[in-house]
Amino acid sequence: MAARQISVTRTIDAPAERIFDLLADPSKHQQIDGSGSIRALRAGGSQRLALGSTFGMDMRAGMPYRVTNRVVEFAEGELIAWRHFMGHRWRWRLRDTGSGGTEVTETFDYSTVPFVVGKMFELMGIPKSNRKAMEATLTRLAEVLAE
């Protein structure tokens, strides 16, 4: 594991393109959110994501807030990452297993935030709580795709 990155991987019984289509549609993110923090997609953000796209979410983590994310990494069917307002990234990598399934890795990457912000995240236990939320997200992703 890279410094200041937390990743969770799970193999999901679905083709990569189907998973990627779900991840690239921010209107579907609330369905798979294992943290329970996404409340709604903000107006104007329902387009399919591509490099440079922005989308806003109404969130709640203790208290309500709004966030606008920008897609900063993108490879169709394989990789998508968006940058959160504090500078950290949520990254998804997909790898076809060759047997009809896809290895899905979600990463909370806070190596891109200022040192002080990263330390604040660690003192608040955010990497640890995000790991649990990502495990729940991958479970929900598998359930949504099985429907």
N, C-alpha and C positions, 0 to 999 in steps of 0.2 A: 504494500500500500504506500502510495506517495504521501509525503508530508502534507498535512492540512487537506487531505482528501479522505472521504469515507465512501466506500463502494459496497453495493450488495448485488449479487448475481443470482439469477434463477433461470432455469430452462423452462420455457413456456411452450405448450403444444399448439403453436400457431405459426404461420409463415411470417417472416420478418416484415414483408410489405404490409400485411394487415396490422401488425403491431405499430409499425412506423406511421401508418395512416391515422391511427388513434392518437399517437403522441403528437403528431403534427396538427391536430385539431384541438385548439385550446378549449373549445366548448365541451369537450369530453374529459378534461382534466379533473373536474370535480368527482366524476364517477370512479376514478382510480386513485384518488388522493387518500393515502393511508394515514396522513397526519390529522385529517379532519379540519384543516385550516382554510381550505378554499371554500368560499361562500358562493361566488358567482363570477362569471366572465363579465368584464366591463364592456359597455357598448362599443362597437366598432372593432372588436377583437376576435371575431369568429372565423376569420379567413384561415385558409390552410397556411401553416407557417413555412417560411423559407429563410434563407440567410438574410439577415437585416430586418426581418419582420418584428413588429412590436405587438404586444398584447397586454392588456391590463386585467387584474384580478382584484376582486374584493376578498379580503382575507380576515382571519381572526386567529390570533395566538395570544390569549389573555385579553386582548382588546382589539377592536376592529381597526383595520388599516387597509390602504390601497397600495398596489404595487404595479409598476409597468416593467415588463421584461423585454429584452431584445435578444433575438436569436443570433448567436455569435459563432456557432460551429454548425455545419450542416453538410451531410453527405446523404443524398436520397437513399432511404432504405437501410442505412447503416448507423448514422450518427446525427444527433440533434442536441444542442445545448443552448440554454438561454441564461443571460446574465440578469441577476436580480439587482435591485436598486442599490444594495450595499456593496456590490461588486462580485459577490460569489456567483457560482454557476451551478446549475442543475444539468447534468449531462446524461444522455442515454446512448448506449452503444448496443447494437444488435449484431449477432453473429449466427448465421444459419448453421445448424448442427448437422445438416445432411440427412436427417431422418424425419423431416417434416416439422421439427421444432426449432426454436430460436433461443439462443442464450442471450438474455437481457441483463445488462448491467446499468444500474442507476448510480450516479456519483454525485455527492455533494462536495464540490470543489471550492474550498475557501482559501486556496493558495493565492488567489487573485485579489484578496482584500488587503488593506493596510495591516501591518503587524499588530497594531493596537486593537483593531476590530477582530482579528483572528483570535487574539488572547481573550477578548471579551466573549467571543463565541464559546471558547473552551471553558472559561470560568462559569458561564451560564449552563454548561452541559449540552449545548446545542449539537455538537457532533454525535454524541451518544443518543440523544433523543431522535435525531434525524435518522440514525441507523435503524432504530425500531420502526419509525414511520416508513422508511424505504422498504423494509421487509413487508410491512402491511400493504404498501402500494403495489409491490410485485405480486402479492397474493390477490389483491383486488383486480389487477390487470389480467391475471390468469382467469379469474372468475368472469369478468366482463367478456373476455374473448371466447369463453366456453359457452356463453349463452347463445 
